Amino acid sequence: MVNLFGGLLGNYSEISISELKSQYGIYLTPQEEIRMGFKLVRDAFIITDDRLILIDHQGVTGKKTRVASIHLNSIYEVTMETGGTGFEDCEVTLHYITSPYHKSNNLQTSLYKFEFGKKFNVQPLYTALVSIASENCKRLNS
């Protein structure tokens, strides 16, 4: 019941890799491996060894689905906000490059924000993503 309540408030909760593979394995490329994943009531995001897969079930029935990817090599900044007192939730915000050429004079960027319940330990996810962003910044600026 707590996970359902958190989902209704817009907070992600972690789900098992086996459940992710059974529900969303069709969206994986050959040899792509799921590392972890999180789910709202209907929506989900999955972290693989190559990208983040964002799954958005739309409409009343949820049959219409939008699937988007953020490649891990395009993430250049990650911010984290831990939950406070009251109803404040944890947040992780990814800043990533959307233009096809990462080393260009006309970079296009975007951000995506994930919200978790305030009791969710967001630090391991933040640490994993910020280490990816750090390596990307080194690669992009070399």
C-alpha positions in Angstrom: 0.0 0.0 0.0 2.9 2.4 0.8 4.4 1.8 -2.8 1.0 2.5 -4.3 0.6 5.7 -2.3 4.1 6.8 -3.2 3.3 6.1 -6.9 0.2 8.2 -6.7 2.3 11.0 -5.4 4.7 10.7 -8.3 7.5 8.8 -6.5 9.4 6.0 -8.1 10.1 2.7 -6.2 12.7 0.1 -7.2 11.6 -3.1 -8.8 13.5 -6.4 -9.4 15.5 -7.0 -12.5 13.6 -10.2 -13.3 10.3 -8.3 -13.2 11.8 -5.6 -15.4 13.0 -8.2 -17.9 9.6 -9.9 -18.1 7.7 -6.6 -18.6 10.1 -4.5 -20.6 12.6 -6.9 -22.1 11.2 -6.2 -25.6 12.7 -2.7 -25.5 16.3 -4.0 -25.0 18.8 -4.2 -27.7 20.8 -7.5 -28.2 23.4 -7.9 -25.5 22.0 -5.0 -23.4 21.8 -5.8 -19.7 19.5 -4.2 -17.1 21.3 -2.9 -14.1 18.3 -1.5 -12.1 14.9 -0.1 -12.6 12.2 1.9 -10.9 8.4 2.1 -11.4 5.5 4.4 -10.7 2.0 3.1 -10.8 2.1 2.7 -14.6 5.4 4.3 -15.8 8.9 3.1 -15.4 12.5 3.9 -16.0 15.3 1.3 -16.5 19.0 1.7 -16.3 20.9 -0.6 -18.6 24.6 -0.8 -19.3 24.1 1.6 -22.2 21.2 3.9 -21.6 18.2 4.9 -19.5 14.9 3.7 -20.9 11.9 5.9 -20.0 8.5 4.2 -20.3 5.4 6.4 -20.2 2.0 4.6 -20.5 -0.5 7.2 -21.7 -4.2 7.5 -21.7 -6.8 6.1 -19.4 -6.1 2.5 -20.3 -2.4 2.8 -20.6 -2.3 0.9 -23.9 -0.6 3.8 -25.7 3.1 3.7 -24.6 5.9 6.2 -25.2 9.4 4.8 -24.9 12.4 7.2 -24.9 16.1 6.7 -24.3 18.8 8.8 -22.7 22.2 7.4 -23.6 24.5 7.2 -20.6 27.4 8.8 -22.6 25.3 12.0 -23.0 24.8 12.7 -19.3 27.1 15.5 -18.2 25.6 16.6 -14.8 23.6 15.1 -12.1 22.1 16.8 -9.1 20.5 15.3 -6.0 18.1 16.6 -3.4 17.4 14.5 -0.4 14.0 14.4 1.4 13.5 16.9 4.2 10.9 17.0 6.9 7.2 17.0 6.1 6.2 16.0 2.5 9.4 16.8 0.8 10.7 14.0 -1.5 14.1 13.0 -2.9 14.9 14.1 -6.4 17.6 13.2 -8.9 18.0 15.5 -11.9 19.9 14.5 -15.0 21.3 17.0 -17.5 22.2 15.5 -20.8 23.1 16.3 -24.4 20.4 15.9 -27.0 22.3 16.9 -30.1 23.8 14.0 -32.1 27.3 15.5 -32.0 28.6 15.9 -28.5 31.7 17.9 -29.5 30.1 20.7 -31.4 29.7 24.5 -31.0 25.9 24.3 -31.0 25.2 21.8 -28.2 21.6 21.2 -27.3 20.8 19.9 -23.9 17.8 18.9 -21.8 17.1 17.7 -18.2 15.0 15.0 -16.7 13.8 14.9 -13.1 13.1 11.7 -11.1 11.2 11.9 -7.8 11.5 9.3 -5.0 9.8 9.0 -1.6 11.7 10.7 1.2 12.6 7.4 2.8 14.3 6.1 -0.4 18.1 6.0 -0.2 18.9 8.0 -3.3 22.7 8.3 -2.7 23.7 5.0 -4.4 21.8 5.9 -7.6 23.2 9.5 -7.5 26.8 8.1 -7.0 26.4 5.7 -9.9 25.0 8.4 -12.2 27.5 11.2 -11.1 30.5 8.9 -11.8 29.1 8.3 -15.3 28.7 12.1 -15.7 32.2 12.7 -14.5 33.7 10.3 -17.0 31.7 11.8 -19.7 32.9 15.3 -18.9 36.5 14.1 -19.0 35.9 12.5 -22.4 34.1 15.5 -23.8 36.7 18.0 -22.7 39.8 16.0 -23.6 
